[in-house]
Every structure is written in C-alpha cells, then in structure tokens.
Amino acid sequence: MQRRGYLRAAGLLLAVGLAALVLASPRPEPARAQGGAPVDGQPIEPSVVALVDWARLAERQRLTLPTPAPTGVIPRPGRPASQPSPPPTHSPPSTTDPSRLDETASALAASPPPSASFQALTDYTTLIPPDTMGAVGPTHVMTMLNTQVAVQNRSGGFLSALPLDSFWTFVLPRGQGAFDPRLVYDPYGGRWIAAVAADSARPTSAVCVGVSRTGDPTGLWTQACFDADAANQWWADYPTLGFNKDWIVVAANMFGGGFHGTRLLVLDKARFYAGLTTAYTFTAGLEQVFTLVPATTLDTTLNTVLLLRLVDNNPGTLAKSVLTGVPPAAPQLLIDTASITSPQPWNSIPVDFAPQANSFVSIDAGDERLHNVVYRHGSLWTSHTIGLPADVFPERTAIQWWQVDGSPTGTAILQRGRLDDPTATFTNGGLFYGFPSLAVNRFGDVLLGYSRFSAFSYASAGYALRSWSDPPNTLRDGVLLKAGQGVYWRTNGGTENRWGDYSHTVVDPLDDLSLWTIQEYALPPSGTGQNSGRWATWWGQVSPPLVNTYTPTPTATVTSTSTATPTVTLTPTTTATPTDTATPTVTLTPTTTATPTSTATPTVTATAPTPTVTQTPTITATFPTPTPTETPTVTATIPTPTATETPTVTATVPTVPGTLTPTATATRTATLTPTPTPLRPARPAVFRAGVFYLRDTLTSGLADRSMAYGLPTDIPLLCDWDGDGVRTLGVYRPATSAFYLRNSTTAGFSDLDFLFGLPGDKPVCGDWDGDGLETVGVFRPATAAVYLRNSHTAGPADLAFLYGAPGDTLVVGDWNGDGIATVGVRRGAVWFLKNTHTDGQADLVFDFGLAADRTLVGDWDTNGTSTPGVFRAGVWFLRHSATSGVAEAAFAYGAADDVPLVWR
C-alpha cells in the first residue's frame, strides 16, 4: 500500500535511552485452555525511538496545514484468499428527496439527543478513506485520520493540527508513509496511546506506537517504530490497538504475495510511559489468524488482555485469545481459547454496496471484520458490519453487536443484537448501516456509532444507545448525528468508492458516564465527476439518562399525627408508662419491647409512620469459628446497582437470651496502636438510584454535594479507603460480590476493584487492625458469619467468626475508643456490641429505636467513640452514648426509601 507523503516539518527530537526499570510483580502461571500450550513472546527492539514535541511541530506549522500533497488511496484492507470480497450487483438507486427517511423505528424509546455535537476534521483532499479515529480526554478531544491529526477542546474549538506524517516523521522509516491510525485514551494512566502502520507493500514496513508523556496531547510524545518483518518479505496492514494495566497491544495483518497471518506487538506500558521501550512480538501460532483485535480493558486489576476475531460467517463464529503475564516477566499468548458461535449466520458484503441519493454510484460498506473490542464488567463487547439476508445474495448491510463472557475460556453469548432495517433494498430508501464502533460506561450503558446510507439520503453519521435497564439484546431508536450534504464519489484513481474504513466510540474519562463517537459524513461535492466527492468527520457526545435519579429535598419540620407517631420532644415525659403488649407502642412515652427487661426505653419518632424493617430473627450466645471462604480474582471495574434489602419482619421482637448479658470479665486489651488522625464529625449522607447525596452538617437541609457512582442495585459504602481521615465512595455488587472503591467524593472511575465474599453477603467496612486504613468485610445473614479483610485485595478473610443469629443486622463501630473497629448486631430494637473480633457474649447490650428503623453508627460528638443512630422515614435520631435512652439529636434529611450513610 504505497502512499505519497506530505511536506515534512521539523520538530524536537531527543534520543531516548533504554535504561533498566525493574517492576517487582510476580509472573502468574497462565491458564491452560483448548487453544493448547501458551506461546512465549520474543523480545524485540525498536528500529528508532524519539521524543517528539507537538507544540514545537505546531509552531513550525504556524497552526496552518501545509499545501495539500498529491491525492492517493489507502488500499482496501487486505483479506485472506479464502475470504474474497463478492462483486457488486445492484440496480441504480432512485433520485428522490434526501430528507424523506430518518432512522427506522424499533420497539424501544428513542436514544437521547447529543449533549455536544461539533465538527472534527474535514477532507484534506489528498487521501481516501479517512479511517475515522479519535479519543477523548479530561480536557481535550483528539482526532487522528489518514490525513491529519487535530486537538480540540471539549467544546470543539480547534487548538492545533498537523499532517499525520508530520506527527510521526521522526520515527517513520522514510519520514512519511503512516496509515491506518488507531488512538485511545488510558483513563487510569492519564495518557494518550496511538499506533499506525507505515510503508505499505515495502520492505521497510513498520508498526509505530506513541504515548503522550502527560495528559496533554499537545505536549511531549514518546514514539517508537518496530520493523514489521526482519526478513523484509512481508508488510503490516490494518493495525488494531488495545491495552490493560500492564501492556499496550498492537496486532496487524501480514501480507506479501498473499496473506501470512497476524503479528502481535506487546509493549510494557509502565516502561513506555517512562520513556523506555521493552517490547515483545508474537508470530508463532498466528499463521492463520486474521484481524485479531485486542480489548480496551477498563479494569485496573485484570492481569490479562482478551483478544477477539471473526472466524466465519456461517456459522457465525468468534474466537477468543488471551495474553497473560505481568511485567517484568515476558507475556505469553494462548491462541483460540474459546469459540463463540451465534445461532444466526450472516453474509459477506460486496464491494461498493451501499446506496446514496441522486447518484448511480454506490459507496463501499467495508467488510465483516470486528472493529473494536471493549472489556468491561467481566464481559467483552464488540460490533461489526454484516450482509443480510444470510441464505441468499445480500440485499442490505446491518450492524451486529455482541456481549460475550469475558473469562479466558467462556463461550457464553450474554447479549447479541442487530441494528437492521429488514425492509431495506438498494432502491427503496431503506437504511444500510456500516463501520460501527461501540463503548460501554460504568453503568453498562452502550453507545453504538455508525455510518448510515440510503437511496433517499446522503451518506450520514448516526448512533444508537442501549441503556443498562433496557430489555436484553435491544438497542433504542437511532439518532441522526450529522446528515450527509451531497453525493460522494471519490476513487482518487482507484476502482472503489472508498468510505470508512472504521470509526471510534469512547467513554468519557471525566465521569465514566457520557459516551462520545466520531463518525464520517459526506460534504457537498467539489465540482462533478469521479473525484468530486468530499468527506468530513463529526464528534457527538451522548449523556445516557440516569434511571430514577433523585435529589433529596427533606422536610425541615417535624409534625405530629393522631396515629401511632405523634410529635415528640427529645426528652421523655415524666407521666409516661410502659405498655403491656409484645409490640412496642409508639407514643410520647417510653414503651416496653419484647425484650424481658422491666425498664422502658423512650423512642423518638417524627412525621411518618414506622417503615418496613430489615430482618429480625433470634440471636444465640456463642458460635464456633467458621472456615473463611476464598474469593476469586476480580474481573470487573465499575458497577450495576441494587440498594440494600428491606424484607418484611414479623411484629413480635424475639426474646434476647439472658446469656448475652455482658459480664464483668468481658474486657479487652488493645494490642495495636491506631494511626492518629484528626477527629472529624460524622455527617449524614443518603444513596438513591446510584447517586450519593452528602451533607456537611448534622442538620436538615439540601445536599451540599452529590455525585453519581455505582448503579441503583449496588449497596453503597462510605469509608476511609486511603487513611487520610476522610470517608469516600464505595459500592458493593451483591450478585458478583465485587467491591468498587473510590478515594474521593467525586464521580469517576473506581480506584480499587476486587472480589471478596460470596454473592448475597452484606458488606461492611472498618479499621479492623488499627492501622488508620478502613477495609472491607462481609456478613453472611444465613449463617451469621463475619469475614473481615485487612487489605483492598481479593483473598481469604484475615478474620472470621460467628456472631449473632441468622438474619441479624451487622453494625460496625469503635465502641471503646481504642482506634479499632469491631462488630455488633442489631435485632429488632436491641443492640449487641462486641469489643473484640471473636464470637461470645456481647460487651454492650441496650435498646434504641424501633425494630423497623434503619441502623446508623457514627461519632456524632467527636469524642472518639461510635454511638448508635436510627433512620426512620427520612428522619435521623442520634444518641451520644451506647446506652438505652432517648435521642439527643433529631433532624430530617432524605426520603423514606433512601439508604442512609455516615461520612466524615
């Protein structure tokens, strides 16, 4: 694939040394799978490495692109001889009003309109196709095409632009000849990663990779080129790009007198970010592998990179491969570890197959290969163009998208859908779809971006959303992102009317919620005839709707009713007398509960009747220590929500066995000295539908800050994960026993992800060993087993014991002020607290609140000890000692169905 270059621009070139960098991480034993023994990566040195200053290059360019070079064509991506492209067979299209047809209807609601929409790069009038590619960072949007590279701000304002060859000129074998660009933003490393092939069909063929030295793409870049074939017989085509926490992975198809398989280039990401190059190459076992696509891995703990490829159209089959290893050990590759077969086949796509309005010339719709792969929440997502119907010569193109099992050997199809207009033909104005890409946010919302074609419209850009809450295997109705503006006919001396060859869709690193897509559309032609067509690219940002979002508006006043919840003061009246019934009567006076105590505990209520309670079965005195369960390695990054469970409870509060009464010998000597941290007052928070609402004072009022984190079905947590004295966000996913922890009270990616416990466990957190760091634990309600972990990692419990009875609510606090959090249980209105991590008798027993109240624990007065509180129908009742008595503070914050939390 020979290319003509651009005017070269000088820039800053610094030699990059290859100093040693040792990363002391163990090398895991790779899993054996059906693909056979793992293949070892072979070390490879770059042919050239350079430190390139974008700003210096742009200054030389004076922010103005050079005079266009002669026109050319990036040859159509190569295919093996066994996969020839069918010839085009079409009738001419109708010449009809281009505005006639919009997106086809489906059974779902419409996708949301774009929240931002602006011009990317336009036709440089030199090359076809553009190979539409781009990525989004916290402050920049970057577009990289076969012609140019541009950096814009997030509102679309252009900051700087360079020809593609000028950007790579210091590492390209001949200073020019870059093509097929790929670009991603690594949200965990805060870097931009780019890759290109160079010198098509030449002995000097190379694969080049670059990373920004910071999060600013207009600063310094480390770039390196690697010889595609040491024997100079084959050349690299159609590179694909992916990464995980350890590796940058580039795959390319090899050609030279025919197809010669895939070559894999793997770089040590940490060393490359530091300006050093440690790289490995794989060729053995890949001789028959075509278009292998490594995943963009949105997971900070996964030690593998999953790769997918299309094997066949009929039956429709994908194959999975797995790259294993942790630097400084060399990576290993397991090829074809799983085969994933669809029950529905599809067809190959003829060349120049897509219709357009007002022209007899059709547009190239690409082929069936996969376009990008994303690893998210333990799944692999991908999409590609297909020809339909499958059993006869194709009449239209559609897009097929997949969600498949993300384990190395998993073959399950979790979801598979198609964006298709089944009525479409080449002449009737129905919609053809092609060149898709997709991205997945932390909730599991998916955005599919694509090109769309029709005999009644010009080549246009579109997208369709799938919300995590939508029915499986479905997409919402599509949105026209940017309408085509004219007939596209452009061959640049070739024989095909090229479009594509791909597009890109990404998640926003600012909130891990918004999704962006860059797509191609047709500009008005310049003149008439075979080379009059013009293309352009367009960015769109889509903000998926938050399902059941809520902003608390608590009532500031507390009123009484004539029913069982009258207005009360914070001190019980002297005329109050206990009742005789087994169910506590809610009055202005102390009431007896079902506990065998003869003294009554006054209960404070406010504005609303008692809500449904959590579980309240019986408690026993002592239990043997259980065997801790082991937890697997995490395979997810960010969440899908359920709030805490609130099952119905019986009216009678069970009797508390007398053996749980604390004895004089129930003492504890602390053996650990806690790390001193300044005392901060406990403050109220609530969680609803995946959104945290935090308030800065123990008073009624609106939230002082709010942020979306997690999913509505997650169980929320607030703890001090990094030991800085401030509690920050966390969620636990009951279905998978996954924890997702964040070290700030802002929206964004999780900082810590791991599995601990079993599905269905109830999460807790506390400083179990007095080191100043709060870590997680779980309570297993069915067995009353407690499992505590002293680090933010998967693994067996560091502490395990039984306490309480099945169905109790576990509570956590520093009951004696020694700097160590211990557990307790709440059954009905009675609290049983323990000062050691053991089973046995309770050290503190008292009653406070009503059985149906939600449980709170906090250091409300900053005296260094935790004391009880309850949440009832949006009202907080707090006590300043771990004893029976009336509430010493009460205020309204949140709504009855919120999950109350305590932060500091």
QUINOR-V418189 format. One record per pair of residues at least 4 apart in sequence whose C-alpha atoms are under 6 Angstrom apart, sorted by the first residue. I is the first residue (numbers start at 1). J is the second residue. Records with the same first field share a line. If there is no record, write none. Layout:
I = J ; J
//
This chain:
1 = 75 ; 200 ; 201
2 = 200
3 = 177
5 = 176
6 = 69
8 = 166
9 = 166
11 = 56 ; 57
12 = 52 ; 53
13 = 50 ; 51 ; 52
14 = 50 ; 51
15 = 50
18 = 276
23 = 328
27 = 325 ; 326 ; 329
33 = 337
34 = 337
35 = 335 ; 336 ; 337
38 = 332 ; 333 ; 334
39 = 332 ; 333
40 = 332
41 = 280 ; 281 ; 282 ; 331 ; 332
42 = 280 ; 281
43 = 279 ; 280
44 = 279 ; 280
46 = 225 ; 226
47 = 225 ; 226
48 = 171 ; 224 ; 225
49 = 223 ; 224
50 = 222 ; 223
51 = 221 ; 222
52 = 220 ; 221
53 = 219 ; 220
54 = 218 ; 219
55 = 218
58 = 62 ; 63
63 = 160
71 = 126 ; 127
72 = 127 ; 492
73 = 127 ; 128
80 = 259
85 = 350
86 = 350
87 = 350 ; 351
88 = 350 ; 351
92 = 360
93 = 360 ; 427 ; 455
94 = 427
95 = 357 ; 358
96 = 456
98 = 456 ; 457
103 = 478
106 = 477
108 = 476
109 = 476
110 = 476 ; 477
111 = 464 ; 465 ; 476 ; 477
114 = 540 ; 541 ; 542
115 = 541 ; 542
116 = 540 ; 541
117 = 539 ; 540
118 = 156 ; 538 ; 539
119 = 538
120 = 537 ; 538 ; 539
121 = 537
122 = 536 ; 537
123 = 535 ; 536
129 = 498 ; 499 ; 500
130 = 145 ; 146
131 = 145 ; 500 ; 501 ; 502
132 = 145 ; 502 ; 503
133 = 143 ; 144 ; 145 ; 503 ; 504
134 = 142 ; 143 ; 144 ; 183
135 = 142 ; 184
136 = 141
138 = 510
140 = 152 ; 153 ; 154
141 = 151 ; 152 ; 153 ; 154
142 = 150 ; 151
143 = 149 ; 150
144 = 149
146 = 179
147 = 163 ; 164
148 = 162 ; 163 ; 164
149 = 161 ; 162 ; 163 ; 164
150 = 160 ; 161
151 = 159 ; 160
152 = 156 ; 157 ; 158 ; 159
153 = 157
165 = 169 ; 176 ; 178
169 = 175 ; 176
171 = 225
172 = 176
177 = 198 ; 199
178 = 197 ; 198
179 = 196 ; 197
180 = 196 ; 238
181 = 195 ; 196
182 = 194 ; 195
183 = 193 ; 194
184 = 192 ; 193
185 = 191 ; 192
186 = 190 ; 191
187 = 509
190 = 215
191 = 212 ; 214 ; 215
192 = 211 ; 212
193 = 210 ; 211
194 = 209 ; 210
195 = 208 ; 209
196 = 208
197 = 206 ; 207
198 = 205 ; 206
199 = 205
200 = 205
201 = 235
203 = 232
205 = 228 ; 235
206 = 226 ; 227 ; 228
207 = 225 ; 226
208 = 224 ; 225
209 = 223 ; 224
210 = 222 ; 223
211 = 221 ; 222
212 = 220 ; 221
213 = 220 ; 221
228 = 236
229 = 234
234 = 255 ; 256
235 = 254 ; 255
236 = 252 ; 253 ; 254
237 = 252 ; 253
238 = 252
239 = 251 ; 252
240 = 250 ; 251 ; 293
241 = 249 ; 250
242 = 249 ; 294 ; 295 ; 296
243 = 247 ; 248 ; 249 ; 296 ; 297
244 = 297
245 = 300
246 = 269
247 = 267 ; 268 ; 269
248 = 266 ; 267 ; 269
249 = 265 ; 266
250 = 264 ; 265
251 = 263 ; 264
252 = 262 ; 263
253 = 261 ; 262
254 = 260 ; 261 ; 262
255 = 259 ; 260
260 = 287
261 = 286 ; 287 ; 288 ; 289
262 = 286 ; 289
263 = 282 ; 283
264 = 281 ; 282
265 = 280 ; 281
266 = 279 ; 280
267 = 278 ; 279
268 = 278
271 = 276
272 = 276 ; 277
292 = 308 ; 309
293 = 307 ; 308
294 = 307
295 = 306 ; 307 ; 373 ; 374 ; 375
296 = 374
297 = 375
298 = 375 ; 376
299 = 636 ; 637
304 = 323 ; 324
305 = 322 ; 323
306 = 321 ; 322
307 = 320 ; 321
308 = 319 ; 320
309 = 318 ; 319
310 = 318
311 = 317 ; 318
312 = 316 ; 317
313 = 345 ; 346
314 = 345
315 = 345
316 = 341 ; 342 ; 345
317 = 340 ; 341
318 = 339 ; 340
319 = 336 ; 338 ; 339
320 = 336 ; 337 ; 338
321 = 334 ; 335 ; 336 ; 337
322 = 333 ; 334
323 = 332 ; 333
324 = 331 ; 332
325 = 331
337 = 409
338 = 409 ; 411
340 = 411
345 = 390
346 = 387 ; 388 ; 390
347 = 387 ; 388 ; 390
348 = 387
349 = 367 ; 387
351 = 364
352 = 362 ; 363 ; 364
353 = 362 ; 363 ; 364 ; 365
354 = 362 ; 363 ; 365
355 = 362 ; 426 ; 453 ; 454 ; 455
356 = 454 ; 455 ; 457 ; 458
357 = 455 ; 456 ; 457 ; 458
363 = 497
364 = 497 ; 498 ; 499
365 = 434
368 = 384 ; 385 ; 386
370 = 383 ; 384
371 = 384
372 = 382
373 = 381 ; 382
374 = 380 ; 381
375 = 379 ; 380
377 = 636 ; 637
378 = 406 ; 635 ; 636
379 = 404 ; 405 ; 406
380 = 403 ; 404 ; 406
381 = 402 ; 403
382 = 401 ; 402
383 = 400 ; 401
384 = 399 ; 400 ; 436
385 = 398 ; 399 ; 434
386 = 397 ; 398 ; 399
387 = 394 ; 397
388 = 394 ; 396
389 = 394
395 = 425
396 = 432
397 = 432 ; 433
398 = 419 ; 420 ; 433
399 = 418 ; 419
400 = 417 ; 418
401 = 416 ; 417
402 = 415 ; 416
403 = 414 ; 415
404 = 412 ; 413 ; 414
405 = 410 ; 412
415 = 473
416 = 473
417 = 473
421 = 431
424 = 430 ; 431
427 = 455
429 = 454 ; 455 ; 456
430 = 454
431 = 453 ; 454
432 = 452 ; 453
433 = 451 ; 452
434 = 450 ; 451
435 = 450 ; 451 ; 502
436 = 449 ; 450
437 = 448 ; 449 ; 503 ; 504 ; 505
438 = 447 ; 448 ; 505
439 = 446 ; 447 ; 505 ; 506 ; 507
440 = 444 ; 445 ; 446
441 = 445 ; 507 ; 512 ; 513
442 = 512 ; 638 ; 639
443 = 639 ; 640
444 = 468
445 = 466 ; 467 ; 468
446 = 465 ; 466
447 = 465
448 = 463 ; 464
449 = 462 ; 463 ; 517
450 = 462 ; 463
451 = 460 ; 461
452 = 460
453 = 459
458 = 484 ; 486
459 = 484 ; 521 ; 522
460 = 482 ; 483 ; 484 ; 521
461 = 481 ; 482 ; 519 ; 520 ; 521
462 = 479 ; 480 ; 481
463 = 478 ; 479
464 = 476 ; 478
465 = 475 ; 476
466 = 475 ; 476
484 = 521 ; 522
485 = 522 ; 523 ; 524
486 = 522 ; 523 ; 524
488 = 533
489 = 497 ; 530 ; 531 ; 533
490 = 497 ; 530 ; 531 ; 533
491 = 496 ; 497
503 = 519
504 = 517 ; 518
505 = 516 ; 517
506 = 515 ; 516
507 = 512 ; 515
508 = 512 ; 514 ; 515
511 = 747 ; 748
512 = 748
514 = 542 ; 543
515 = 541 ; 542
516 = 540 ; 541
517 = 539 ; 540
518 = 538 ; 539
519 = 537 ; 538
520 = 536 ; 537
521 = 535 ; 536
522 = 535
523 = 534 ; 535
525 = 532 ; 533 ; 534
526 = 532
527 = 532
528 = 532
548 = 689
549 = 689
552 = 894
553 = 702
554 = 892 ; 893 ; 894
556 = 700 ; 892
558 = 606 ; 607
559 = 567 ; 607
560 = 566 ; 567 ; 607
561 = 566
564 = 586
565 = 586 ; 609
568 = 588
570 = 887
572 = 589
576 = 589
578 = 590 ; 591 ; 592
579 = 591
582 = 594
583 = 593 ; 652
584 = 591 ; 592 ; 593
585 = 591
589 = 602
590 = 600 ; 601 ; 602
591 = 600 ; 601
592 = 600
594 = 653
595 = 655
601 = 885
602 = 886
603 = 849 ; 886
608 = 873
611 = 852
612 = 648 ; 852
613 = 646 ; 852
614 = 646 ; 647
615 = 649 ; 807
616 = 807 ; 808 ; 827 ; 828
617 = 807
618 = 654 ; 805
619 = 804 ; 805
620 = 805
621 = 660 ; 841
622 = 839 ; 840
623 = 802
625 = 801 ; 802
626 = 801
628 = 797 ; 800
629 = 796
630 = 795 ; 796
631 = 756 ; 757 ; 794 ; 795
634 = 754 ; 755
637 = 753
639 = 710 ; 711
640 = 711
641 = 711 ; 712 ; 713 ; 714
642 = 712 ; 713 ; 714
643 = 713 ; 714 ; 715
644 = 715
653 = 828
660 = 841 ; 842
662 = 842 ; 843
672 = 770
674 = 770 ; 771 ; 819
675 = 771 ; 772
677 = 725
680 = 904
681 = 860 ; 862 ; 904
682 = 858 ; 859 ; 860 ; 903 ; 904
683 = 697 ; 698 ; 902 ; 903 ; 904
684 = 695 ; 902
685 = 693 ; 694 ; 695 ; 900 ; 901 ; 902
686 = 692 ; 693 ; 898 ; 899 ; 900 ; 901
687 = 691 ; 692 ; 898 ; 899
688 = 898
689 = 712
690 = 708 ; 709 ; 710 ; 711 ; 712
691 = 707 ; 708 ; 709
692 = 706 ; 707
693 = 703 ; 706
694 = 703 ; 704 ; 705
695 = 703 ; 704
699 = 891
700 = 891 ; 892 ; 893
707 = 746 ; 747
708 = 747
709 = 747
714 = 731 ; 732 ; 733
715 = 731 ; 732
716 = 730 ; 731
717 = 730 ; 731
718 = 727 ; 728 ; 729 ; 730 ; 903
719 = 727 ; 728
720 = 726 ; 727 ; 728 ; 774
721 = 773 ; 774
722 = 773
723 = 772 ; 773
726 = 904
727 = 903 ; 904
728 = 743 ; 744 ; 745
729 = 742 ; 745
730 = 740 ; 741 ; 742
731 = 739 ; 740
732 = 738 ; 739
733 = 737 ; 738
734 = 759 ; 760
735 = 759
736 = 759
737 = 755 ; 756 ; 757 ; 758 ; 759
738 = 754 ; 755
739 = 753 ; 754
740 = 750 ; 752 ; 753
741 = 750 ; 751 ; 752
742 = 750 ; 751
754 = 793 ; 794
755 = 794
756 = 794
761 = 778 ; 779 ; 780
762 = 778 ; 779
763 = 777 ; 778
764 = 776 ; 777 ; 778
765 = 775 ; 776 ; 777
766 = 774 ; 775 ; 821
767 = 773 ; 774 ; 820 ; 821
768 = 820 ; 821
770 = 819 ; 820
775 = 790
776 = 789
777 = 787 ; 788 ; 789
778 = 787
779 = 785 ; 786
780 = 784 ; 785
781 = 806 ; 807
782 = 806
783 = 806
784 = 802 ; 803 ; 804 ; 805 ; 806
785 = 801 ; 802
786 = 800 ; 801 ; 802
787 = 797 ; 799 ; 800
788 = 797 ; 798 ; 799
789 = 797 ; 798
801 = 838
802 = 839
803 = 839
808 = 827
809 = 825 ; 826
810 = 824 ; 825
811 = 823 ; 824 ; 825
812 = 822 ; 823
813 = 821 ; 822 ; 866
814 = 820 ; 821 ; 865 ; 866
815 = 865 ; 866
816 = 865
817 = 864 ; 865
822 = 835
823 = 834
824 = 832 ; 833 ; 834
825 = 831 ; 832
826 = 830 ; 831
828 = 851
829 = 847 ; 848 ; 849 ; 850 ; 851
830 = 846 ; 847
831 = 845 ; 846 ; 847
832 = 842 ; 844 ; 845
833 = 842 ; 843 ; 844
834 = 842 ; 843
846 = 883 ; 884
847 = 884
848 = 884
853 = 870 ; 871 ; 872
854 = 870 ; 871
855 = 870
856 = 868 ; 869 ; 870
857 = 867 ; 868 ; 869
858 = 866 ; 867
859 = 865 ; 866
867 = 880 ; 881 ; 882
868 = 879
869 = 877 ; 878 ; 879
870 = 876 ; 877
871 = 875 ; 876
873 = 896
874 = 892 ; 893 ; 894 ; 895 ; 896
875 = 891 ; 892 ; 893
876 = 890 ; 891
877 = 887 ; 889 ; 890
878 = 887 ; 888 ; 889
879 = 887 ; 888
//
